[in-house]
Structure formats: C-alpha cells, structure tokens
Amino acid sequence: MTQEKGEWMLPYLHIWRLNVPTFGLMLWLAVVAAAFLVDRNFKRWKIDADAVGMVAVAALLGIVGAKLWHVLDTPTEFREYGWRVLWDTAGFAWFGGLAFGISALMFQGWWAKIGMLRTLDLAAPAAAVGYGIGRIGCFLSGTGATGLRRSYHGHGG
C-alpha cells in the first residue's frame, strides 16, 4: 500500500511475478456481479433472453464509451499523445461509459423484444451494484473518487 496526501491506495496486487491492477480487477468483478444479478432478474420475471451476453456487450461498449468520451473531453491529451491515448490504462470518463452502456442495453432490449425501458428497469439493481464495485476500484487505484490528481500515465478510474 502506498500513502499519498493521507489517502491509502493499492493500485496493484502483487501475486508472484504478476502485477494485477486493482481497478481492472474490480471492473471485472463488477461485470460478473452485474451479469449474475441481471440473469437472476430475468429468470425471476421469466424472460428468455441472454442476460449475461447483454451485460457483456453493455460492459464492453461502456468501456469503449468511457475511453472515447475521455478523448473528446480532453483533446489536449490526444494532441500530445496521439492514438496511443486510446490504449492507455488511464482516462475513462464515467459519463461516456454510462451513455454507451445504457444505449447498448436499450438496443439489446429492443432487439430481444423485452422493451427498452423494461430492460433498463431489470438491469438497474445490477447497475447500482456494479457502479459501487467499480468505485471501490477507483479508491484502490488512487484515482477518480479520491480526488487525487494523476498524470496521464496514472492508473484507470
């Protein structure tokens, strides 16, 4: 653990020779928890659709949206670092992830003939749990929710 300005951080778990980023680990855990909850909710309401696949697509597009929104929101970084800014582990804008993730869920709900709003309603508890787990990842990595300023090459969050 490192301490900076009174904040405790654990940006990586060191397991043997592996350095596992805690933000990525918590993001993965958030997606798994959300997929489980949406699947349970679909079964509860007897909806025959691939809940896990829907969450996976929404998560993937949410990550893409978060990165694209960050690039659009901070054009100076793009001008300075070029296309490699898209592949860096830093720079995920929360709003972009929300916009792209919700859009993906709405489209998939329409496609599966569940309904856009009903799909969002069924996924809302999972989104809340996933968001909470993701924010824990931000706290662990020392970015975003802690208020610490990070350089471009900081950790995700």
N, C-alpha and C positions, 0 to 999 in steps of 0.2 A: 504494500500500500504506500502511496505517496501522499504527502500533505502539502497543499498549496493554498495560501491565504485562509487557513483554518478549515479547508474542505478536505475530506478524505476521499481518495479516489482509488480505484482498482481497474485501470484500463485494460490490463491483460491478466489472464490466468496462465501461469507458467506450469505446464504439465510436461515433465521430462524435457524434451527439446522443443516442444510446441509452445508457441505463444498464441493463446486463444483470446481474441478481442472480446471483452465483456459486452460491448454494445451489440456486436454481431450475434453473440450467444443469446442475449436477451431478446433480440429481434426474432431469432429462430424460435425461442421459447414462446414468444407472443403469438407467432403464427400458428404454432402447434396447439396452443391453448384455444385460440380463436377457432381453428378448424374443428377441434373437439366440441366446443360449445355450439357452433352452428350446426354441426352434424346432429347433436342431441336435440337441438331445437327443431330441425327438420323432421326428425323421427317422432318427436312429440306431437307435431301437427300433421303427421302422416304425409309429408311432402317427399315425393320420389324424385329427388334431384341430387346431383353430386356436390354435396356441401363442401367437402374437403377440396375438390377441384376448384370450386368457386372462390374459396378463401385463398387458395394458392395463386390463382390468377389475380385476384384483388391485391394480394400482398406484393406480387411481382410488379404489377402496374403501379402500386403505391410507392414502391422503391424507385422505380423509373421516374414517376411524377415528382417525388421529393428531390431527386437529383436535378431534373430539368428545371424545376421551379427555383432551385438554388442558383443554377447557372443564369437564369433570366433575372433573378433578383440581385445578383452580384456580377454584373458584366465585367467589372474591372479584373476579377479573378480569371475570367475566361480570356480576356485580352492578354493578361500576364502569363497564364499557364497553358493556354490553348486547349486542345481537345482532351489532354490528359486529366483535366479537371473532372471530366465525366467518370473516370475510373478510379479516382482517389477515394479513400475511405472517409474523408471528411466531406462536409457540405450536403446535408439532407434537410430540405426545408419542410417543416411539418405541414404547412398548408398544401403544398404540392402533392404530398402523399395522401392527404385527406381527399383532395379533389379527384385525383386519378383513381384512388381506391373506391370511393363512392361511385364514381362513374362506371367503373368496372363491375361493381356489384349490381348497379341498376341495369346495365346492359345484360348481364347474365341472368338476372331475374326476369327480365322481359323475354329473353331468348328461351328460358326454361318454362315460360308461361306461368310463372309464380306471381308476377307483378312487381314492378319496380319498388313501390313503397312497401309492399309486404316483405320483400326481400330485405330491405333496409331495416324494417321492424324486427325481423327474425335475427338479423345479424347485429343489432345494436348492443345486446349484452356482451357479445364476443368482442365487439369493437372497444367497449369500455375496459374490459379485462386486458385485451391486447395493448391498448394505449398505456395502461398503468404499468404493465410489464416493460414496455418499451421505454417509458420514462425512467424506470429503475436503471435500465441500461445507460441512459444519459447521465444519471447521477454517478454510476460506477465509473464511466469513462471520463467524467470530469468536464462534460460539455453541456450545452443546451440549458437544462433546468437548473444547473448550479450557478449560472450567471458568470462563469469564468470565461474570459476571452481566450480564444485559441488561435494559433496561427493557422494558415491554410493547411498545413500538414499535421494538424491535430487528429484526434480520433472522432469517429462518427457520432452523431447525436444531435 
